[in-house]
Amino acid sequence: MSRPHVVIIGSGFGGLFAAQRLRKTDVDITLIARTTHHLFQPMLYQVATGIVSEGEIAPATRVILRKQRNVQVMLGDVTEIDLKNGTVTSRLLERFTTTPYDKLIIAAGADQSYFGNDHFAEYAPGMKTIDDALELRGRILGAFEQAELSTDPAERERLLTFVVIGAGPTGVELAGQIAEMSDKTLKDAFRNIDATLARVILLDAAPAVLPPFGEKLGKKAAARLEKMGVEIQLGAMVVDLDYDSLTVKEKDGTTRRIESQCKVWSAGVQASPLGKQLAEQSGVELDRAGRVKVGPDLSIPGHPDVFVVGDMMAVDGVPGVAQGAIQGGRYAADAIKAELSKGQTPEQRKPFSYYDKGSMATISRFSAVMQVPIPGTKKKFETEGYFAWLGWLALHLVYLVGFRNRLNTLINWFFAFTTRGRSQLAVTEQQVYARTALGHLSEIEHSSVDDVEGELAKGTATEEKKPETEAG
Ligand SMILES: Cc1cc2nc3c(=O)[nH]c(=O)nc-3n(C[C@H](O)[C@H](O)[C@H](O)COP(=O)(O)OP(=O)(O)OC[C@H]3O[C@@H](n4cnc5c(N)ncnc54)[C@H](O)[C@@H]3O)c2cc1C
């Protein structure tokens, strides 16, 4: 008899930790993901700003799992989940694979949300993938290069104005690093421009910086950023974007334009569209961000063998952070283990409970904010500055996968934080133009499909007419 087959979608925190938790379980696992790597998203901003290389935060999933003999890793974009027949269909180029499952753990994460303005992505990419981070690195450094060549003061100003939209942890980290890069790393590196005069704007429609960290830490983070020269504009909602500028609506309804070529979006998230398929097939509800309202055991109603974890799940009190995904992935794996080894029924499962280990965000080198719950109370220990920053470094090293990655990262950090140097400032043309090129490619694809369909339509019309003519 073959062993139960567990299919896991996603190689992020939820998917990888679920697979590892099933290491000693008598099951066969297929882990399907659309990238070959496990991405450590919390350090993407360091790739974008040249501190670490992409390989350090994105080790190959099949290499991480090579010693775990019960896992098979499969590259593919899951296009369909069929709950009725218990299958998952994935696509790699033109090859479609249908994989049956006995148990399914869906951990496909979330994408950037532009709140219905998806065309903003062309001018203000988000930061969710390695491609995004490398493209951003190209855009940031490319803006400096263009400014060096420009003789028009207005154009130079536009090129040296960097706008980060969204003042959550990612926006704060990115704004801080762009400011630090222009002030320290690129200082004296150009002959016609002074890189230290670059303007970095962090803006948000909300009235506060780092809202999840509370008012006190938010204000401290804002003060630290302002000290570094970052301009903070709150209560400002982006209503339009184009290649050279963005339009912002103030609370009083007035609008203004900011001239800026390099813009970054870190304002919202939207769960994987796979959630919509689950909703259509099972009737499970989705929240406003498209996250699946799972039951207390993280399964979907009527399908106790299908779990949704991580950024895709909507569970009260569980934030969309790495720990939420890790704990969710492990919980689902434990439920499968308990059923197979102890015969536990879905009704006997203890509800998932999230253990909040605290949250952190870096602002610049030597400065971070940290919030840790005090056990047995509803209070939180809060701190900011150097010790919080050291805590951030230590924790992120612990969760980086692979000894070599940790060592390389440590060396790069030492170099970046003790000198003003950054070792990863290489940019390739592909990184800068890839999004535009892919956009053109997809336009060509669509137009040729339209042409073919148009031709077919004409042909069909002619064929349909033919008999008439003949008959006539
Ligand atoms: C820039 C940034 C900074 C962050 N900083 C922090 C931080 O400091 N601390 C913190 O705790 N959290 C942070 N987070 C949040 C944290 O990274 C996420 O909460 C966590 O990664 C969620 O894990 P997940 O497994 O649900 O999804 P992900 O880690 O996003 O993994 C999703 C996986 O699914 C795959 N996938 C998606 N769709 C498909 C499909 N159709 N077919 C096949 N595979 C698919 C993806 O390739 C990926 O492997 C940050 C996130 C970002 C983007």
The ligand as an ORCA input file, in Angstrom:
! r2SCAN-3c Opt
* xyz 0 1
  C       9.565     42.962      2.215
  C       8.994     42.146      3.337
  C       9.507     42.271      4.616
  C       8.999     41.522      5.662
  N       9.547     41.659      6.909
  C       9.123     40.859      7.897
  C       9.743     40.907      9.176
  O      10.665     41.688      9.417
  N       9.302     40.046     10.129
  C       8.297     39.154      9.891
  O       7.963     38.370     10.778
  N       7.674     39.108      8.713
  C       8.061     39.929      7.709
  N       7.453     39.864      6.486
  C       6.288     38.980      6.317
  C       6.693     37.546      6.127
  O       7.749     37.448      5.203
  C       5.470     36.769      5.670
  O       4.485     36.885      6.653
  C       5.793     35.305      5.434
  O       6.753     35.174      4.420
  C       4.537     34.523      5.073
  O       4.880     33.202      4.807
  P       4.012     32.316      3.796
  O       4.623     30.973      3.797
  O       2.589     32.462      4.100
  O       4.216     33.025      2.391
  P       5.570     33.302      1.560
  O       6.764     33.289      2.447
  O       5.274     34.522      0.778
  O       5.655     32.064      0.612
  C       4.719     31.839     -0.408
  C       5.251     30.722     -1.281
  O       4.245     30.303     -2.176
  C       4.755     30.268     -3.493
  N       3.609     30.501     -4.376
  C       2.788     31.548     -4.419
  N       1.814     31.346     -5.334
  C       2.046     30.137     -5.871
  C       1.402     29.359     -6.874
  N       0.299     29.777     -7.503
  N       1.946     28.182     -7.206
  C       3.051     27.719     -6.600
  N       3.694     28.411     -5.626
  C       3.195     29.589     -5.267
  C       5.818     31.352     -3.513
  O       6.725     31.155     -4.568
  C       6.436     31.114     -2.140
  O       7.325     30.034     -2.196
  C       7.940     40.615      5.418
  C       7.413     40.491      4.138
  C       7.939     41.248      3.095
  C       7.386     41.100      1.716
*
